[in-house]
Amino acid sequence: MDKQSILPRLRDLERQGAAGSFLTPAQAAEARRAFGARVILDGGFTDAERVVPIFAQGDPREKYLAAIELRFRPQDKISHRDILGAALALGFERSVLGDIQIREGQAILICLPHVADFIVEHLTKAGNTGLHATRISLNSLPETRKNLREERGTVASLRLDAILAEAFHCSRGAAEEFLRLGLVQLCHEECRNGSKQVKAGDIISLRGKGRIKLLEVGGESRKGRLWIKIGHYE
């Protein structure tokens, strides 16, 4: 589902009172802007990056999402890329697969329900690592908020270039250059406008440097600057 086709497809889903396949973070941001509270964006996990757009009301989540637990030996080292690659090798498109969370000896894969049983039966290895797959309830998913290293600071305003400079400890001039080069995404979309206003909850990515979330905006300091709390994704 590419960017050009996302809104017409979502409007069709809204008319049908239906749900779609997984959206990328940029597509999810576009859906939020276009439909607001009319659409539910659910990816199983708290703070999921890939989410399913749901326009139906009152249906159980299991109608639109499935969760698969993958067990492996604790001493085996396995990555998100390993599991995603193994799942895609089964012949699936990326849009039927959601987020993957990995812990010691365990990975959890979110997917669309119609592919879940096939994955459980056939996803037995990722690279050289053996996997044992079982379907689990969405209600049993562990709390998986992404780890954020919190940092407080002050800014002259909530302009994107000011937040960027404070968050990534660079000069305002360097922040403007990052923007000019197209290295910055605001809420998963490229943004070159340094005067764009940022609000609490917005996510800013700087290619090659990392990603942050503006967690809080506080009052003014004695010097008339705004206190902010930033979360660095780790």
KAMOVEN-V248124 format. One record per run of one state. SS is the DSSP state (H for helix, E for strand, L for the rest). FROM is the first residue (numbers start at 0). LEN is the number of residues. If there is no record, write none. Layout:
# KAMOVEN-V248124
ss=<SS,SS>
from=<FROM,FROM>
len=<LEN,LEN>
This chain:
# KAMOVEN-V248124
ss=<L,H,L,E,L,H,L,E,L,E,L,H,L,E,L,H,L,H,E,L,E,L,H,L,E,L,E,L,E,L,H,L,E,L,E,H,L,H,L,E,L,E,L,E,L,E,L,E,L,E,L>
from=<0,2,16,18,23,24,38,39,42,50,54,60,63,65,71,79,88,93,96,103,105,111,112,122,124,126,128,130,131,136,137,140,147,155,158,159,167,171,180,183,186,188,190,196,197,202,206,209,220,225,233>
len=<2,14,2,5,1,14,1,3,8,4,6,3,2,6,8,9,5,3,7,2,6,1,10,2,2,2,2,1,5,1,3,7,8,3,1,8,4,9,3,3,2,2,6,1,5,4,3,11,5,8,1>
